[in-house]
Amino acid sequence: MDADLKDLTALTLAEARDALRFRQISSVELTQAHLSAIERAKGLNAFIATTAQKALGMARESDARIVAGEAGPLEGLPIGVKDLYATKGVHTQACSHILDRFKPAYESTVTANLWRDGAVMLGKLNMDEFAMGSSNETSFYGPVASPWLPPNWSAEKARAALGGDKRGLLTPGGSSGGSAAAVAARLCLAATASDTGGSIRQPAAFTGTAGIKPTYGRCSRYGMVAFASSLDQAGPIARTVRDCAIMLRSMAGPDAKDSTCAVADVPDYEAAIGRSLKGLTIGIPREYRLEGMNPEIEALWRRGADWLRAAGARIVDVSLPNTRHALPAYYIVAPAEASSNLARYDGVRYGLREPAGEIVELYEKTRARGFGAEVRRRLMIGTYVLSAGYYDAYYVRAQKIRTLIKRDFETVFADGVDAILTPATPSAAFGIGEKGSADPVEMYLNDVFTVTVNMAGLPGLVAPAGRSDEGLPLGLQVIGRPFDEETLFTLGHAIEQSAGSLAMPDAWWA
Amino acid sequence: MSVDQAAVRRIARLARIAVTDTEVPHLQNEINAILAFVAELDAVDVSGVEPMTSVIPMKLPMREDVVTDGDIEPAVLANAPLAEDGFFLVPKVIE
């Protein structure tokens, strides 16, 4: 194995960008190094489709543009794409069997923006089916193994588990588990991901990477397989906060094809990295201090507040009284919207079709065969809460509570708070097969710190903030005002710097 | 609030997802577990609160009423499980 190629995957996105600009490396070399890494890491199951020929073709074109002085902001940088994004002519199934063999005839706006700016597509990344999950265990393609070793496991033991059912290995979180695992395992410089209830932020926290869910409407949802249309948002996962800022600048922007996409300019997010925190007021919401909270998480949260104070910010206690209603309200609103969005998967126009003698039988059999257990569960809840006689008691009530949740944040921001600091997850990463089999709600509790942000449409960023006592990554979340992602990048970078360098795990998997 | 087995079958029918007899009790338990989880919302005082219609204030954008798309029949049919003469083929639809 060529030692130089191995080093190329240790670069951050920003470092690789600079190395390309200064012609120290070529995009073809960089892309080949990542393709080799992906091949060696097949066992992790992070990538479910690799586009090697396409990637090398894109890399060659990028090298030509760099030489001609026409490099775009992401020129020649190899990226992974969550399977939720429509990539023209390439596998796009949201990791569901019901979209069997679907290859879109169109490109999502977010990925089109990446290619416009010169990025190289390595392939499609594993995810929970239809983005419904917090551990990547509901994927039709099987679970993703986190590149982080479970505490006290040897590399040999981990490799053996990789070859089997992966039980005991750590989940990378979900639904963007493939994205987070691939970034942490250095299989791509960054990845696109999506977040409806925490699906960027929780996996970022679990894998020691950085991720941002921008304000609702910041990125276009055109070409994203829809889960819950009022909650879904595109965003990047990368190894550093700076890399996320670079990615988001390309991903974001107005789009006439998405009427919920804001017509607002995209600032240079990278310029917010390293800005002073003086004059910023950070709120610590008391309702996020849960009863029986993991003491490590609580200690990390306090440490984070100390870091921000030391960097010049003012720390204040705030109250978000309706916090505890966010998770139950989310598990009414999101499934309801999903039941509407997933009605289109009926075996008629694309994907799986089960043999049937008559049309309703076609629908019922195709959907029973094509949807996994978690998706079916959520579609049924969603159908129930929208059905006659229950719509007011459940869906309308949950939407009223959503108004209250948003109002809590608006009040706090109006009082002069610039951003809110919270934990990202209730624990470090757990093992594959460990949660949710007896009680679906057990898995849902992973989202307790993240769903409020989607319910209110606000931007939320997770930065790597330290390690648990067992050596596993922990993250901290900052929540911002609408369209103020810049402040989140400034704060996230400060947290990341204060936490110190957290080395990504060595490649035990090959 | 909880659902009985008849309700589970009715929900499955509405959602157009086939369920077998053996699956119904398990689904009933799962649905009831979630309904128990969300039951605490019943106690929240929502008097005078409007349901959220738009998470970020936005106005529906308008455009000129002209045709800007079309003539892409092959692309539309490209992923069809069964298609013929420009149509998606399906089993009979009973009135």
Interface residues (C-beta under 8 A of the other chain):
Chain A: R101 F102 K103 P104 A105 Y106 T215 Y216 G217 S230 L231 A256 S259 T260 A262 V263 N322 R324 H325 P328 A329 Y331 I332 S339 A343 D346 G347 V348 R349 Y350 G351 L352 R353 A356 G357 E358 I359 V360 E361 L362 Y363 E364 K365 R367 A368 F371 R376 R377 L379 M380 I381 T383 Y384 S387 A393 Y394 V396 R397 A398 Q399 K400 I401 R402 T403 L404 K406 D439 P440 V441 Y444 M455 A456 G457 P482
Chain B: M1 V3 A7 V8 I11 A12 L14 A15 R16 I17 A18 V19 L27 E30 I31 A33 I34 L35 F37 V38 A39 E40 L41 D42 V44 V46 V49 E50 P51 M52 T53 S54 V55 I56 M58 L60 P61 R63 I72 A75 V76 A78 N79 A80 P81 L82 F88 V90 P91 K92 V93 I94
